[in-house]
Amino acid sequence: MLLIAISLFAMTNRVQAQTPEEQLAAASALFDAQKYAEAAQKLDMFLMKTPKHPRAGAAALALGRSRTELKQFALAIPAYEKASATKDPALLPSALLGIGEAAMSTRQYEKAATALDGAIKLSLKPEQAALVYYWLGQARFQLKQYVPAEEAYTHIIREYRKSEFVADAYWGAGLSALRQKKTDTMRQLFQELISRYPKSPDRPQAMLILAQTDMEAKRYREARSEFEALLRDAGAKSADKPLLQEAEDGLIQTLLALEDYGAAVPRLEAALTRLPTSDLQRFRAQLSLGHCRSRQKQYSPALDAYQEAAKSPESAVAAQGMYWTANTQLALEHPAEAGITFRKFATQFSKHELAPRSLRRAGEAFDTAKQSLEAMSAYRAILSGYPNTPEAAEARKALVSLIEGVTDPVQLKAALKTVPPAERPATLLRLARLYFASQKYTEAVEPLRDLVQSVPNSEILAEARYLQGAIGGNIPKTGTPAIVTAYEEAVRLAPKASWSAQAYARLAWLYLELKAPVKAEKASSMA
């Protein structure tokens, strides 16, 4: 610490009650007795009354020291500045050091750096010089002047190796190098700190930074060793909990990157025991735990973890939790549950990039569960909501395939809601065929009417008109002219269709019934 020499004046017979010399002597005695408040009061009075006194510089220095001892650093600075203004070689080093100390304490780093730069140019004792360089490094670092900060710290390492500030200098120099992105220099300095100063309070933090740096550089094996060493370190165990938690989190991330899921699981489970139920990090840990369990094919505990992650207030984590919940339900052979979860994901996170894929997976899951209508609905949602995605083309193919596989007219009629507009005419025609084949002629009327009114291509319209004619004779109150008109349009549109012979034959009989023998003969000939 700073040594302050205040000359004591010889006591003389008092000529008057309070001479300046007596005031200064009284202040000096109070200072020596460590009564700094009383000393400061007398020194203030002395300097106010006799600012030009020959001992004013020494008094100002003593005042600055008194204010410093009282932690009144802001008041100490002007006193030190007054002492340094005298340029007295006996006072100047202590005054500049005092300014530096007080300015550092009040975070006036520019003022501190200026004073300390002046101090290092003077003749200082080794212990004083080491302190000056340390404070100078601190000031420059706080001013984000990392190059001169590193120079100040490394000067201590190089010139004052027995100083009490060497370990701190390694730490400061390493941080300064890190801010300059001089990773190799930082690594060398921190490794020296770690190996040489096992009791340094900065050692655990240096170990953490080295491990995190290697993790960010994807040097996962080195990072793993460093994180594990830090968590085993006795000094780190007595450090603050946040540092240990950072190390635990870093180790977990490293283990996940190394795909060592077996080692990551107990770490994640331990983290969950210390994380509050409302901590966002808890839901992220559950997501990671789900991934680890899933990779190990432990699907039941993986499902539990994913379901917890899906409760996260963070939408990104909740989305991942729900999406992987559905995938895990599939792995557990619960396709109906998976389909519901996939569909819920697409509804809740409709803007998410996985939404169309989730709907496709929902369709596949429902199809596996033999829930065709639910599958069709999922595919239809892709076509209406995400028509320009790769999943849309797959959904269209899957939807057509599903519809073609439906042979029950009741199910096919229900499926009409999910059919794309382009496929609707062909589906209506299939529905009419199924009703016709099962002799449910009345039920066939509505889809055929909708089909004719939708003006499809001539091939589909032709068969629709043929079916209208064919069922007409089986539905009471259908007039012969209407049936004839249907058949006539059918054969006009498709004269060589597979059903055209039957249409011509039926027309021949109808024409006879209408007493049109010429038309009947011609229709018979065509048949």
C-alpha positions as CSV (number, residue, x, y, z in Angstrom):
1,M,0.0,0.0,0.0
2,L,1.0,3.6,-0.3
3,L,3.4,4.9,2.2
4,I,2.7,8.5,3.3
5,A,5.3,10.4,5.2
6,I,4.0,13.5,6.9
7,S,6.7,15.4,8.6
8,L,6.1,16.2,12.2
9,F,7.1,19.6,13.2
10,A,9.0,20.2,16.5
11,M,6.8,21.6,19.2
12,T,7.7,25.2,20.1
13,N,6.4,27.4,22.8
14,R,3.0,28.6,21.8
15,V,3.1,32.2,20.8
16,Q,-0.5,32.2,19.8
17,A,-3.4,29.8,20.2
18,Q,-3.6,28.1,16.8
19,T,-0.7,28.7,14.4
20,P,-0.7,26.8,11.0
21,E,2.1,24.7,12.2
22,E,0.1,23.7,15.3
23,Q,-2.9,22.9,13.2
24,L,-0.8,20.7,10.9
25,A,0.8,19.0,13.9
26,A,-2.6,18.3,15.4
27,A,-3.8,16.9,12.1
28,S,-0.7,14.7,11.9
29,A,-1.3,13.4,15.4
30,L,-4.9,12.6,14.6
31,F,-3.8,10.8,11.3
32,D,-1.3,8.7,13.2
33,A,-4.0,7.8,15.7
34,Q,-6.1,6.7,12.7
35,K,-8.7,9.3,13.6
36,Y,-9.2,10.1,9.9
37,A,-12.4,12.0,10.1
38,E,-11.0,14.5,12.7
39,A,-7.7,14.7,10.7
40,A,-9.6,15.4,7.5
41,Q,-11.5,18.2,9.2
42,K,-8.4,19.9,10.5
43,L,-6.5,19.4,7.2
44,D,-9.5,20.9,5.3
45,M,-9.4,24.0,7.6
46,F,-5.6,24.3,7.3
47,L,-5.7,24.2,3.5
48,M,-8.6,26.7,3.3
49,K,-6.8,29.2,5.6
50,T,-3.3,28.8,4.3
51,P,-3.4,27.5,0.7
52,K,0.1,28.9,0.0
53,H,1.8,27.4,3.1
54,P,5.0,25.6,2.3
55,R,3.6,22.4,3.7
56,A,0.3,22.7,1.8
57,G,1.3,19.9,-0.6
58,A,2.0,17.5,2.3
59,A,-1.3,18.5,4.0
60,A,-3.2,17.8,0.8
61,L,-1.6,14.4,0.5
62,A,-2.5,13.6,4.0
63,L,-6.1,14.8,3.4
64,G,-6.4,12.6,0.3
65,R,-5.1,9.6,2.4
66,S,-7.6,10.4,5.2
67,R,-10.5,10.5,2.7
68,T,-9.3,7.2,1.2
69,E,-9.3,5.6,4.5
70,L,-12.8,6.8,5.1
71,K,-13.8,5.4,1.6
72,Q,-14.7,8.9,0.5
73,F,-12.9,8.4,-2.8
74,A,-14.6,11.2,-4.7
75,L,-13.4,13.7,-2.1
76,A,-10.0,12.2,-2.0
77,I,-9.3,12.9,-5.7
78,P,-9.2,16.7,-5.6
79,A,-6.9,16.5,-2.5
80,Y,-4.5,14.2,-4.3
81,E,-4.6,16.4,-7.4
82,K,-3.7,19.4,-5.2
83,A,-0.7,17.5,-3.8
84,S,0.4,16.4,-7.3
85,A,0.1,20.0,-8.6
86,T,3.0,21.0,-6.4
87,K,5.3,18.8,-8.5
88,D,7.2,18.0,-5.3
89,P,9.3,14.9,-6.1
90,A,8.8,13.7,-2.5
91,L,5.0,13.9,-2.9
92,L,4.3,13.2,-6.6
93,P,4.5,9.4,-6.6
94,S,2.2,9.0,-3.7
95,A,-0.2,11.7,-5.0
96,L,-0.5,10.0,-8.4
97,L,-1.0,6.6,-6.8
98,G,-3.7,8.1,-4.7
99,I,-5.4,9.6,-7.7
100,G,-5.2,6.2,-9.4
101,E,-6.6,4.3,-6.4
102,A,-9.5,6.8,-5.8
103,A,-10.4,7.1,-9.5
104,M,-10.5,3.3,-9.9
105,S,-12.8,3.1,-6.8
106,T,-15.1,5.7,-8.4
107,R,-14.9,4.1,-11.8
108,Q,-13.3,7.2,-13.3
109,Y,-11.0,5.0,-15.5
110,E,-9.8,7.6,-17.8
111,K,-8.6,9.8,-14.9
112,A,-7.1,6.7,-13.3
113,A,-5.2,5.7,-16.4
114,T,-3.8,9.2,-16.9
115,A,-2.5,9.4,-13.3
116,L,-1.0,5.9,-13.4
117,D,0.7,6.5,-16.7
118,G,2.4,9.5,-15.0
119,A,3.3,7.3,-12.0
120,I,5.1,4.6,-13.9
121,K,7.5,7.3,-15.3
122,L,8.7,8.1,-11.8
123,S,11.1,6.2,-9.6
124,L,8.9,3.7,-7.8
125,K,9.6,0.9,-5.4
126,P,9.0,-2.6,-6.9
127,E,5.9,-3.2,-4.9
128,Q,4.6,0.1,-5.9
129,A,5.4,-0.4,-9.5
130,A,3.6,-3.8,-9.6
131,L,0.5,-2.2,-8.1
132,V,0.6,0.7,-10.6
133,Y,0.9,-1.6,-13.6
134,Y,-2.0,-3.8,-12.2
135,W,-4.3,-0.8,-11.7
136,L,-3.3,0.5,-15.1
137,G,-4.2,-2.8,-16.7
138,Q,-7.5,-2.7,-14.9
139,A,-8.3,0.8,-16.1
140,R,-7.3,0.2,-19.7
141,F,-9.4,-3.0,-19.7
142,Q,-12.5,-1.2,-18.4
143,L,-11.9,1.4,-21.1
144,K,-11.9,-1.4,-23.7
145,Q,-8.3,-0.6,-24.5
146,Y,-7.3,-4.2,-24.6
147,V,-3.9,-3.8,-26.2
148,P,-2.4,-1.5,-23.6
149,A,-4.2,-3.5,-20.9
150,E,-2.5,-6.7,-22.0
151,E,0.8,-4.9,-22.1
152,A,0.4,-3.6,-18.5
153,Y,-0.5,-7.1,-17.2
154,T,2.3,-8.9,-19.1
155,H,4.8,-6.3,-17.7
156,I,4.0,-7.5,-14.2
157,I,4.4,-11.2,-15.4
158,R,7.7,-10.4,-17.0
159,E,9.3,-7.9,-14.5
160,Y,7.7,-8.6,-11.1
161,R,7.3,-12.4,-10.9
162,K,7.4,-12.4,-7.1
163,S,4.6,-9.8,-6.8
164,E,1.3,-10.6,-5.2
165,F,-0.4,-9.4,-8.4
166,V,1.2,-12.0,-10.8
167,A,-1.8,-14.4,-10.7
168,D,-4.2,-11.6,-11.2
169,A,-2.0,-10.3,-14.1
170,Y,-2.2,-13.7,-15.8
171,W,-6.0,-13.5,-15.5
172,G,-6.2,-9.9,-16.8
173,A,-3.8,-10.6,-19.7
174,G,-5.7,-13.7,-20.7
175,L,-9.0,-11.8,-20.7
176,S,-7.4,-8.9,-22.7
177,A,-6.1,-11.4,-25.2
178,L,-9.6,-13.0,-25.5
179,R,-11.2,-9.6,-26.2
180,Q,-8.7,-9.2,-29.0
181,K,-9.6,-12.8,-30.3
182,K,-6.0,-13.9,-29.7
183,T,-7.2,-17.4,-28.7
184,D,-3.8,-19.0,-28.6
185,T,-2.3,-16.3,-26.4
186,M,-5.3,-16.5,-24.1
187,R,-5.0,-20.2,-23.9
188,Q,-1.3,-20.0,-23.0
189,L,-1.9,-17.4,-20.3
190,F,-4.8,-19.2,-18.7
191,Q,-3.0,-22.6,-18.7
192,E,-0.1,-20.9,-16.9
193,L,-2.6,-19.5,-14.3
194,I,-4.3,-22.9,-13.9
195,S,-1.0,-24.8,-13.4
196,R,0.9,-22.3,-11.3
197,Y,-1.7,-20.8,-9.1
198,P,-4.1,-23.5,-7.8
199,K,-5.4,-21.2,-5.1
200,S,-6.2,-18.3,-7.4
201,P,-9.9,-17.3,-7.2
202,D,-9.8,-16.7,-10.9
203,R,-8.6,-20.3,-11.7
204,P,-12.1,-21.8,-12.0
205,Q,-13.3,-19.1,-14.3
206,A,-10.2,-19.5,-16.5
207,M,-10.9,-23.2,-16.7
208,L,-14.5,-22.5,-17.7
209,I,-13.5,-20.1,-20.4
210,L,-11.0,-22.6,-21.9
211,A,-13.6,-25.3,-22.0
212,Q,-16.2,-23.0,-23.5
213,T,-13.8,-21.8,-26.1
214,D,-13.0,-25.3,-27.2
215,M,-16.7,-26.2,-27.2
216,E,-17.4,-23.2,-29.5
217,A,-14.6,-24.3,-31.7
218,K,-16.1,-27.8,-31.9
219,R,-13.2,-29.3,-30.2
220,Y,-15.5,-31.4,-28.2
221,R,-13.1,-34.0,-26.8
222,E,-10.8,-31.3,-25.4
223,A,-13.8,-29.4,-24.0
224,R,-15.2,-32.5,-22.3
225,S,-11.9,-33.1,-20.5
226,E,-11.8,-29.5,-19.4
227,F,-15.3,-29.3,-18.2
228,E,-14.9,-32.6,-16.2
229,A,-11.6,-31.3,-14.7
230,L,-13.4,-28.1,-13.7
231,L,-16.2,-30.0,-12.0
232,R,-13.7,-32.2,-10.1
233,D,-11.6,-29.2,-9.1
234,A,-11.6,-28.5,-5.3
235,G,-11.4,-24.7,-5.9
236,A,-14.3,-24.8,-8.3
237,K,-16.5,-26.7,-5.8
238,S,-16.1,-23.8,-3.4
239,A,-16.9,-21.3,-6.1
240,D,-20.2,-19.7,-6.8
241,K,-23.0,-22.0,-8.0
242,P,-23.6,-20.2,-11.3
243,L,-20.1,-21.1,-12.5
244,L,-20.6,-24.7,-11.6
245,Q,-24.0,-24.7,-13.4
246,E,-22.4,-23.2,-16.5
247,A,-19.8,-26.0,-16.4
248,E,-22.5,-28.6,-16.0
249,D,-24.5,-27.1,-18.9
250,G,-21.4,-26.9,-21.1
251,L,-20.5,-30.5,-20.3
252,I,-24.0,-31.6,-21.2
253,Q,-23.9,-29.7,-24.6
254,T,-20.5,-31.3,-25.2
255,L,-21.7,-34.8,-24.4
256,L,-24.7,-34.3,-26.8
257,A,-22.3,-33.1,-29.5
258,L,-20.2,-36.2,-29.0
259,E,-23.4,-38.3,-29.1
260,D,-22.5,-39.9,-25.7
261,Y,-26.1,-40.1,-24.7
262,G,-25.4,-42.5,-21.9
263,A,-23.2,-40.1,-20.2
264,A,-25.5,-37.1,-20.9
265,V,-28.6,-38.7,-19.3
266,P,-27.5,-38.7,-15.6
267,R,-26.1,-35.1,-16.1
268,L,-29.5,-34.0,-17.5
269,E,-31.4,-35.7,-14.7
270,A,-29.2,-34.1,-12.1
271,A,-29.8,-30.7,-13.7
272,L,-33.5,-31.2,-13.6
273,T,-33.3,-31.8,-9.8
274,R,-31.8,-28.4,-9.3
275,L,-33.8,-26.3,-11.8
276,P,-37.0,-24.6,-10.5
277,T,-40.2,-25.9,-12.1
278,S,-40.7,-22.5,-13.9
279,D,-37.1,-22.2,-15.2
280,L,-37.0,-22.0,-19.0
281,Q,-33.8,-24.0,-18.9
282,R,-35.7,-26.9,-17.3
283,F,-37.9,-27.4,-20.4
284,R,-34.8,-27.3,-22.6
285,A,-33.2,-29.9,-20.5
286,Q,-36.3,-32.1,-20.8
287,L,-36.1,-31.7,-24.6
288,S,-32.4,-32.8,-24.6
289,L,-33.2,-35.7,-22.2
290,G,-35.9,-36.8,-24.6
291,H,-33.5,-36.8,-27.5
292,C,-31.0,-38.9,-25.4
293,R,-33.6,-41.4,-24.4
294,S,-34.9,-41.7,-27.9
295,R,-31.4,-42.3,-29.4
296,Q,-31.1,-45.1,-26.9
297,K,-34.5,-46.5,-28.0
298,Q,-35.9,-45.9,-24.5
299,Y,-39.1,-44.6,-25.9
300,S,-41.3,-44.5,-22.8
301,P,-39.0,-42.2,-20.7
302,A,-38.3,-40.3,-23.9
303,L,-42.1,-39.7,-24.3
304,D,-42.4,-38.4,-20.7
305,A,-39.5,-36.0,-21.3
306,Y,-40.8,-34.7,-24.6
307,Q,-44.3,-34.1,-23.1
308,E,-42.7,-32.0,-20.4
309,A,-40.7,-30.0,-23.0
310,A,-44.0,-29.4,-24.9
311,K,-45.2,-27.4,-21.9
312,S,-42.5,-24.8,-22.3
313,P,-43.5,-21.1,-22.5
314,E,-40.9,-20.8,-25.2
315,S,-42.7,-21.6,-28.5
316,A,-39.5,-23.0,-30.1
317,V,-39.0,-25.5,-27.3
318,A,-42.7,-26.3,-27.0
319,A,-42.9,-27.0,-30.7
320,Q,-39.9,-29.3,-30.7
321,G,-41.3,-31.1,-27.7
322,M,-44.7,-31.7,-29.3
323,Y,-43.3,-32.7,-32.6
324,W,-41.0,-35.3,-31.0
325,T,-43.8,-36.4,-28.8
326,A,-45.7,-37.5,-31.9
327,N,-42.6,-39.2,-33.4
328,T,-42.1,-41.1,-30.1
329,Q,-45.8,-42.2,-30.1
330,L,-45.2,-43.7,-33.5
331,A,-42.1,-45.5,-32.2
332,L,-44.2,-46.9,-29.4
333,E,-46.7,-48.1,-32.1
334,H,-49.5,-45.7,-31.1
335,P,-50.3,-44.3,-34.6
336,A,-53.7,-42.9,-33.7
337,E,-52.3,-40.9,-30.8
338,A,-49.4,-39.8,-33.0
339,G,-51.7,-38.6,-35.7
340,I,-53.7,-36.5,-33.2
341,T,-50.4,-35.0,-31.8
342,F,-49.0,-34.3,-35.3
343,R,-52.3,-32.6,-36.2
344,K,-52.3,-30.6,-33.0
345,F,-48.8,-29.4,-33.8
346,A,-49.8,-28.1,-37.2
347,T,-52.8,-26.3,-35.7
348,Q,-50.8,-24.8,-32.8
349,F,-47.7,-23.9,-34.8
350,S,-49.2,-23.3,-38.2
351,K,-46.3,-20.9,-39.1
352,H,-43.6,-23.4,-38.1
353,E,-41.5,-24.8,-40.9
354,L,-42.4,-28.3,-39.8
355,A,-46.2,-27.7,-40.0
356,P,-46.7,-29.2,-43.5
357,R,-44.4,-32.1,-42.6
358,S,-46.3,-32.7,-39.4
359,L,-49.6,-32.8,-41.4
360,R,-48.1,-35.3,-43.8
361,R,-46.9,-37.4,-40.8
362,A,-50.4,-37.1,-39.3
363,G,-51.9,-38.5,-42.6
364,E,-49.5,-41.4,-42.6
365,A,-50.2,-42.1,-38.9
366,F,-53.9,-42.1,-39.4
367,D,-53.6,-44.3,-42.4
368,T,-51.6,-46.8,-40.4
369,A,-54.3,-46.7,-37.7
370,K,-56.9,-47.5,-40.5
371,Q,-58.6,-44.1,-39.9
372,S,-58.9,-43.2,-43.6
373,L,-61.1,-40.2,-43.2
374,E,-58.7,-38.6,-40.6
375,A,-55.8,-39.3,-43.0
376,M,-57.6,-37.7,-45.9
377,S,-58.4,-34.6,-43.8
378,A,-54.7,-34.2,-42.9
379,Y,-53.7,-34.5,-46.5
380,R,-56.4,-32.1,-47.6
381,A,-55.1,-29.6,-44.9
382,I,-51.7,-29.6,-46.6
383,L,-53.2,-28.9,-50.0
384,S,-55.3,-26.0,-48.7
385,G,-52.8,-24.5,-46.3
386,Y,-49.4,-25.3,-47.8
387,P,-50.0,-25.8,-51.6
388,N,-46.5,-24.7,-52.6
389,T,-44.5,-27.1,-50.3
390,P,-42.9,-30.4,-51.3
391,E,-45.4,-32.1,-49.0
392,A,-48.3,-30.9,-51.2
393,A,-47.3,-33.1,-54.1
394,E,-46.9,-36.1,-51.7
395,A,-50.2,-35.3,-50.1
396,R,-52.0,-35.2,-53.4
397,K,-50.7,-38.6,-54.4
398,A,-51.5,-40.1,-51.0
399,L,-55.0,-38.6,-51.0
400,V,-55.8,-40.0,-54.5
401,S,-54.5,-43.4,-53.4
402,L,-56.6,-43.4,-50.3
403,I,-59.8,-42.4,-52.2
404,E,-59.2,-45.1,-54.8
405,G,-59.0,-47.6,-52.0
406,V,-62.4,-46.7,-50.6
407,T,-65.1,-49.2,-51.8
408,D,-67.8,-48.4,-49.4
409,P,-70.1,-45.7,-50.9
410,V,-71.0,-44.3,-47.4
411,Q,-67.2,-43.8,-46.6
412,L,-66.5,-42.4,-50.0
413,K,-69.4,-39.8,-49.7
414,A,-67.9,-38.7,-46.4
415,A,-64.4,-38.5,-48.0
416,L,-65.8,-36.1,-50.6
417,K,-65.1,-33.2,-48.1
418,T,-61.4,-33.9,-48.3
419,V,-61.1,-34.4,-52.1
420,P,-59.1,-31.7,-54.0
421,P,-61.2,-29.8,-56.5
422,A,-59.4,-31.3,-59.5
423,E,-60.2,-34.8,-58.3
424,R,-63.8,-34.2,-57.2
425,P,-65.5,-35.1,-60.6
426,A,-63.7,-38.5,-60.8
427,T,-64.6,-39.2,-57.2
428,L,-68.3,-38.3,-57.7
429,L,-68.3,-40.6,-60.7
430,R,-66.8,-43.5,-58.6
431,L,-69.4,-42.8,-55.9
432,A,-72.2,-43.1,-58.5
433,R,-70.8,-46.3,-59.8
434,L,-70.7,-47.8,-56.3
435,Y,-74.3,-46.9,-55.7
436,F,-75.3,-48.2,-59.1
437,A,-73.4,-51.5,-58.6
438,S,-75.2,-52.0,-55.2
439,Q,-78.5,-51.1,-56.8
440,K,-78.9,-48.0,-54.6
441,Y,-80.3,-46.0,-57.5
442,T,-81.9,-43.2,-55.5
443,E,-78.6,-42.5,-53.7
444,A,-76.8,-42.2,-57.0
445,V,-79.0,-39.4,-58.2
446,E,-77.4,-36.6,-56.1
447,P,-73.7,-37.2,-57.0
448,L,-74.7,-37.6,-60.7
449,R,-76.6,-34.4,-60.6
450,D,-73.7,-32.6,-58.9
451,L,-71.3,-34.1,-61.5
452,V,-73.3,-33.0,-64.5
453,Q,-73.7,-29.5,-63.1
454,S,-70.0,-29.2,-62.5
455,V,-69.3,-29.5,-66.2
456,P,-66.4,-31.9,-66.1
457,N,-64.5,-33.2,-69.1
458,S,-66.5,-34.9,-71.8
459,E,-65.4,-38.5,-70.9
460,I,-66.6,-38.2,-67.3
461,L,-69.7,-36.3,-68.3
462,A,-70.5,-39.0,-70.9
463,E,-70.4,-41.8,-68.3
464,A,-72.4,-39.7,-65.9
465,R,-75.1,-39.3,-68.4
466,Y,-75.0,-43.0,-69.2
467,L,-75.5,-43.8,-65.5
468,Q,-78.4,-41.3,-65.3
469,G,-80.0,-43.1,-68.1
470,A,-79.3,-46.5,-66.6
471,I,-80.8,-45.7,-63.3
472,G,-83.8,-43.8,-64.7
473,G,-85.7,-46.9,-65.5
474,N,-85.3,-48.1,-61.9
475,I,-86.6,-44.9,-60.3
476,P,-90.4,-44.3,-60.5
477,K,-91.7,-41.1,-62.1
478,T,-88.6,-40.8,-64.3
479,G,-90.0,-40.1,-67.8
480,T,-88.9,-41.9,-70.8
481,P,-87.9,-38.7,-72.7
482,A,-85.5,-37.8,-69.9
483,I,-83.9,-41.2,-70.0
484,V,-83.5,-41.1,-73.8
485,T,-81.9,-37.6,-73.6
486,A,-79.4,-38.9,-71.1
487,Y,-78.4,-41.9,-73.2
488,E,-78.3,-39.8,-76.4
489,E,-75.8,-37.3,-74.8
490,A,-73.8,-40.2,-73.4
491,V,-73.2,-41.9,-76.8
492,R,-72.7,-38.6,-78.5
493,L,-69.9,-37.7,-76.1
494,A,-68.3,-41.2,-76.1
495,P,-69.6,-43.3,-78.9
496,K,-67.0,-46.0,-78.4
497,A,-66.9,-46.2,-74.6
498,S,-67.1,-49.6,-72.9
499,W,-70.7,-49.0,-71.9
500,S,-71.9,-47.5,-75.3
501,A,-73.2,-50.9,-76.7
502,Q,-75.5,-51.2,-73.7
503,A,-76.6,-47.5,-74.1
504,Y,-77.4,-48.1,-77.8
505,A,-79.3,-51.3,-77.1
506,R,-81.4,-49.6,-74.4
507,L,-82.0,-46.6,-76.7
508,A,-83.3,-49.0,-79.4
509,W,-86.0,-50.3,-77.0
510,L,-86.9,-46.8,-75.8
511,Y,-87.3,-45.5,-79.4
512,L,-89.7,-48.4,-80.1
513,E,-91.6,-47.4,-77.0
514,L,-91.7,-43.9,-78.3
515,K,-92.8,-45.2,-81.7
516,A,-89.7,-44.0,-83.5
517,P,-88.8,-47.2,-85.5
518,V,-86.2,-45.5,-87.7
519,K,-84.2,-44.3,-84.7
520,A,-84.7,-47.7,-83.0
521,E,-83.3,-49.5,-86.0
522,K,-80.3,-47.1,-86.2
523,A,-79.6,-47.5,-82.4
524,S,-79.9,-51.3,-82.7
525,S,-77.4,-51.2,-85.6
526,M,-75.0,-49.2,-83.5
527,A,-75.4,-51.6,-80.6
